[in-house]
Amino acid sequence: MSSHSLHTGFRPVRRDELRPERVHDTYQLKGKLPEPAACSGCGAVYRTGRWQWIEPPAEAKPVLCPACHRVKDRFPAGYLDIAGDYFAAHRVQLVSLLRHHEQHERAEHPLARIMAIEDTPTGALVTTTDIHLARNLGEALHDAYQGELEFHYNDAENLLRVHWRR
């Protein structure tokens, strides 16, 4: 350590330090579930430390997965606000694109789901159980149809709001 850092109170940043978790997510598991466990809502199986789409073993304990818990509580992790005249004119195509991306994502990540697609005065509001899915859906719309795309993260609530308009 240099003499300069000893006298000024400066301490170099260490990238290998453990830092306390900044995000508090009520729906994230606090520890491992007893394995095997199966969601009584969707049928996903918790095995080897993660949720999977496999046949539930006979001895699987019934639980509610975090995604089904969010749906039950109506508490989304992600919001995708779709606005503009383009949505009204191409609603079927856009919703089909969103559902296709959800199916693709959900095949690998059982906790990533669209909760609802609700019409709004300016377009639609898509709610998701996962912030990554909300981001991926916004990027899929932008990649396919261009337009304006904005992301607003709220670290304190583990929440993402995505705005797409065209």
C-alpha positions as CSV (number, residue, x, y, z in Angstrom):
1,M,0.0,0.0,0.0
2,S,1.4,3.4,-0.8
3,S,2.2,6.0,1.9
4,H,-0.3,8.3,0.2
5,S,-3.2,6.0,0.9
6,L,-2.2,5.6,4.5
7,H,-2.2,9.3,5.3
8,T,-5.3,10.4,3.4
9,G,-7.7,7.6,4.5
10,F,-8.1,6.5,0.9
11,R,-8.6,2.8,0.5
12,P,-8.5,1.2,-2.9
13,V,-11.6,-0.6,-4.1
14,R,-11.4,-4.3,-3.9
15,R,-13.5,-6.2,-6.3
16,D,-13.2,-9.5,-4.5
17,E,-15.0,-8.3,-1.3
18,L,-18.4,-9.8,-0.3
19,R,-21.0,-7.2,-0.2
20,P,-24.4,-7.3,1.5
21,E,-27.4,-7.9,-0.7
22,R,-28.9,-4.6,-1.7
23,V,-32.1,-6.0,-3.1
24,H,-34.8,-7.4,-1.0
25,D,-37.1,-9.7,-2.9
26,T,-39.9,-11.3,-0.8
27,Y,-40.5,-13.9,-3.5
28,Q,-36.9,-15.1,-3.7
29,L,-36.3,-18.3,-1.8
30,K,-34.4,-17.6,1.5
31,G,-32.9,-21.1,1.5
32,K,-33.1,-24.3,-0.4
33,L,-36.4,-26.1,-0.5
34,P,-36.6,-29.7,0.6
35,E,-36.0,-31.8,-2.6
36,P,-37.8,-32.8,-4.6
37,A,-40.7,-30.3,-4.4
38,A,-43.4,-29.6,-7.0
39,C,-45.4,-26.5,-7.5
40,S,-49.1,-27.1,-6.8
41,G,-50.0,-24.3,-9.2
42,C,-48.0,-24.9,-12.4
43,G,-46.4,-28.3,-11.9
44,A,-42.7,-27.1,-12.0
45,V,-40.3,-29.2,-10.0
46,Y,-37.6,-27.9,-7.7
47,R,-34.7,-30.3,-8.0
48,T,-30.9,-29.8,-7.8
49,G,-31.4,-26.3,-6.5
50,R,-33.5,-25.0,-9.4
51,W,-37.0,-25.0,-10.9
52,Q,-37.4,-27.3,-13.9
53,W,-40.1,-28.7,-16.2
54,I,-39.7,-32.4,-15.5
55,E,-42.1,-35.1,-14.4
56,P,-42.7,-34.7,-10.6
57,P,-41.5,-37.6,-8.5
58,A,-44.1,-39.4,-6.4
59,E,-42.4,-38.2,-3.2
60,A,-42.3,-34.5,-4.3
61,K,-43.5,-32.2,-1.6
62,P,-46.2,-29.7,-2.7
63,V,-45.1,-26.1,-2.6
64,L,-46.0,-22.8,-4.4
65,C,-43.2,-21.6,-6.7
66,P,-42.2,-17.9,-6.6
67,A,-43.9,-17.2,-10.0
68,C,-47.2,-18.8,-8.9
69,H,-46.9,-16.9,-5.6
70,R,-46.5,-13.6,-7.5
71,V,-49.5,-14.4,-9.7
72,K,-51.6,-15.3,-6.7
73,D,-50.6,-12.0,-5.0
74,R,-50.9,-10.0,-8.2
75,F,-47.5,-8.6,-7.5
76,P,-45.5,-8.3,-10.8
77,A,-41.7,-8.0,-11.0
78,G,-41.7,-6.4,-14.4
79,Y,-44.0,-4.1,-16.3
80,L,-43.9,-3.5,-20.1
81,D,-45.9,-0.5,-21.2
82,I,-46.7,-0.5,-24.9
83,A,-47.9,2.8,-26.3
84,G,-48.7,4.4,-29.6
85,D,-50.9,4.0,-32.6
86,Y,-48.9,1.1,-34.0
87,F,-50.1,-1.2,-31.2
88,A,-53.8,-0.5,-32.0
89,A,-53.2,-1.3,-35.7
90,H,-51.0,-4.4,-35.1
91,R,-52.3,-5.7,-31.7
92,V,-52.6,-9.4,-32.8
93,Q,-49.0,-9.5,-34.3
94,L,-47.5,-7.8,-31.2
95,V,-49.2,-10.0,-28.7
96,S,-48.3,-13.1,-30.7
97,L,-44.6,-12.0,-30.6
98,L,-44.8,-11.5,-26.9
99,R,-46.4,-14.9,-26.3
100,H,-43.8,-16.6,-28.5
101,H,-40.9,-15.0,-26.6
102,E,-42.6,-16.0,-23.3
103,Q,-42.9,-19.6,-24.4
104,H,-39.3,-19.7,-25.5
105,E,-38.1,-18.1,-22.2
106,R,-40.4,-20.2,-20.0
107,A,-39.1,-23.5,-21.5
108,E,-35.7,-22.8,-19.9
109,H,-36.8,-20.7,-17.0
110,P,-40.1,-21.9,-15.4
111,L,-40.4,-18.8,-13.2
112,A,-40.4,-16.4,-16.2
113,R,-44.1,-15.8,-17.1
114,I,-46.4,-13.2,-18.5
115,M,-49.0,-12.5,-15.8
116,A,-51.4,-10.4,-17.8
117,I,-51.7,-8.3,-21.0
118,E,-54.2,-5.6,-20.2
119,D,-55.4,-2.9,-22.7
120,T,-54.8,0.7,-21.6
121,P,-56.0,4.0,-23.2
122,T,-52.7,4.4,-25.0
123,G,-51.9,0.7,-25.8
124,A,-51.3,-2.2,-23.4
125,L,-49.6,-3.1,-20.1
126,V,-47.9,-6.4,-19.8
127,T,-47.0,-7.7,-16.4
128,T,-44.4,-10.4,-15.8
129,T,-43.2,-12.5,-12.9
130,D,-39.5,-11.8,-13.8
131,I,-37.6,-8.6,-14.5
132,H,-35.5,-10.4,-17.2
133,L,-38.6,-11.4,-19.1
134,A,-39.9,-7.8,-19.1
135,R,-36.6,-6.6,-20.5
136,N,-36.5,-9.4,-23.1
137,L,-40.0,-8.7,-24.3
138,G,-39.2,-5.0,-24.7
139,E,-36.1,-5.8,-26.6
140,A,-38.0,-8.2,-28.8
141,L,-40.5,-5.5,-29.7
142,H,-37.7,-3.1,-30.4
143,D,-35.7,-5.6,-32.5
144,A,-38.8,-6.5,-34.6
145,Y,-40.6,-3.1,-34.9
146,Q,-38.0,-0.5,-33.8
147,G,-39.6,2.4,-32.0
148,E,-38.5,3.9,-28.7
149,L,-37.4,1.7,-25.8
150,E,-36.7,2.8,-22.2
151,F,-35.8,0.9,-19.0
152,H,-36.4,2.1,-15.5
153,Y,-35.0,-0.1,-12.7
154,N,-35.9,0.2,-9.1
155,D,-33.2,-1.7,-7.2
156,A,-34.9,-1.2,-3.8
157,E,-38.0,-3.2,-5.0
158,N,-36.4,-5.5,-7.5
159,L,-38.7,-4.0,-10.2
160,L,-38.3,-3.1,-13.8
161,R,-40.5,-0.9,-15.9
162,V,-40.0,-1.0,-19.6
163,H,-41.6,1.5,-22.0
164,W,-41.9,0.8,-25.7
165,R,-43.7,3.1,-28.1
166,R,-44.2,3.5,-31.7
